[in-house]
Amino acid sequence: MSADQKPNQRPELAALDDATVAQALTRMHLIRKFEEAAEASYMRGLIHGTMHLSIGQEASAVGTTLPLEAHDYILSTHRGHGHCIARGAEPRLMFAEFFGKETGYCKGRGGSMHIADVEGGNLGANGIVGGGLPIAVGVGMSIKAQKNGRVCMVFFGDGASNEGAFHEALNMASIWKLPVVFVCENNKYGMSMDIGHAMAVANVADRAAAYGMPGHCLDGNDLAGVAAVAKVAIARARSGEGPSLIECKTYRWRGHSKSDRNLYRSKEEIEEWRNQDPIRRLEDELKAHDRFDAATLMKLEEDAQRDIDAAVEFARACPDPDPKDLTRDVYAL
Ligand SMILES: Cc1ncc(C[n+]2csc(CCOP(=O)(O)OP(=O)(O)O)c2C)c(N)n1
């Protein structure tokens, strides 16, 4: 029986065939296990600096990128590991980057906040909050001038949506009908600042009206629902009708960064959102509709864990860069 013949499924889930769902679930597992392993590596002193984990937000990264085509672009954020993996990046090259190895995506010079994989369509994470937004407008202008039919999807947080760059980017993308999809991952906090204290409207998506573009406010932990809306926004961008704003309401289970002591939110709130685990929610729905059995789901998770363990081992075994190359690839004239 094909996916769409199964009874009583939501149209958003029925629209995803079994191979697509399995790929999406695998990517969500890879993101979570990648970040758990990154966190463990950090604790063991294998990673220096800081990093921002997106555990809990996996459906947003995977669902929005699922309908993209291979030649499309994404622009990511300081919390960007999930976007990278969702777009198909290799975890072993990401770990190599984290560990400062020459084999990393940016030869170990960028680290967690500056992973880019231009050939893979990932134009880069960005340590500047909101930094990807104006770049996306430039990418959109380039796509339009070249008439190459691509789409640029740019991620940013709720905090970034209060910056001037957000408003300028949405306005320009709209007046020029650029092929950009703006994706706000609203995880409720900008560092320790609750969005309710920083924004006068209830939803970031409400702001789309001011720029004459569709605004979609979504349950960001619902993979199928996110993918369905992303598909509409991507099609609109590709057909020349212009940009859309998607807001995925979600939650990061971990603190803002490694130095966060979580003093601004309660254990109950975190627990409430953990009960909305996007991975378990999708698995439960797939089981309820008899699309995947428990053993198949378990295997997807175990395979992802094995891939991540192997990726860490690969990266650890890679040679360190030669100190004489310290200044190579860090500045372009
Ligand atoms: C332009 C700029 N201002 C401030 C910072 C410091 N900073 C880093 S992350 C962050 C919060 C961003 O919040 P949000 O956009 O909601 O993303 P989230 O961290 O929640 O994913 C801030 C203020 C920065 N990196 N860049």
The ligand as a Tripos MOL2 file, in Angstrom:
@<TRIPOS>MOLECULE
LIG
   26    27     1     0     0
SMALL
NO_CHARGES

@<TRIPOS>ATOM
      1 C1         24.6070   41.4770   15.6720 C.3       1 LIG1
      2 C2         24.7510   40.6170   16.9110 C.ar      1 LIG1
      3 N1         24.2390   41.0500   18.0710 N.ar      1 LIG1
      4 C3         24.3520   40.3030   19.2010 C.ar      1 LIG1
      5 C4         25.0120   39.0970   19.1520 C.ar      1 LIG1
      6 C5         25.1320   38.2310   20.4220 C.3       1 LIG1
      7 N2         24.1460   37.1530   20.3180 N.ar      1 LIG1
      8 C6         24.5190   35.9260   19.9030 C.ar      1 LIG1
      9 S1         23.2130   34.8740   19.7930 S.2       1 LIG1
     10 C7         22.1430   36.0500   20.3460 C.ar      1 LIG1
     11 C8         20.6720   35.7420   20.5040 C.3       1 LIG1
     12 C9         20.0180   35.4930   19.1930 C.3       1 LIG1
     13 O1         18.6910   35.1150   19.3930 O.3       1 LIG1
     14 P1         17.8320   34.5300   18.2330 P.3       1 LIG1
     15 O2         18.0020   35.3400   17.0020 O.co2     1 LIG1
     16 O3         16.4470   34.3730   18.7490 O.co2     1 LIG1
     17 O4         18.4780   33.1020   17.9330 O.3       1 LIG1
     18 P2         18.6190   31.8630   18.9360 P.3       1 LIG1
     19 O5         19.9320   32.0360   19.6470 O.co2     1 LIG1
     20 O6         17.4700   31.8670   19.8500 O.co2     1 LIG1
     21 O7         18.6310   30.6710   18.0510 O.co2     1 LIG1
     22 C10        22.8090   37.2490   20.5970 C.ar      1 LIG1
     23 C11        22.1420   38.4700   21.0700 C.3       1 LIG1
     24 C12        25.5600   38.6920   17.9310 C.ar      1 LIG1
     25 N3         26.2250   37.5400   17.8070 N.pl3     1 LIG1
     26 N4         25.4010   39.4560   16.8100 N.ar      1 LIG1
@<TRIPOS>BOND
     1     1     2 1
     2     2     3 ar
     3     2    26 ar
     4     3     4 ar
     5     4     5 ar
     6     5     6 1
     7     5    24 ar
     8     6     7 1
     9     7     8 ar
    10     7    22 ar
    11     8     9 ar
    12     9    10 ar
    13    10    11 1
    14    10    22 ar
    15    11    12 1
    16    12    13 1
    17    13    14 1
    18    14    15 2
    19    14    16 1
    20    14    17 1
    21    17    18 1
    22    18    19 2
    23    18    20 1
    24    18    21 1
    25    22    23 1
    26    24    25 1
    27    24    26 ar
@<TRIPOS>SUBSTRUCTURE
     1 LIG1         1 GROUP 0 **** ****
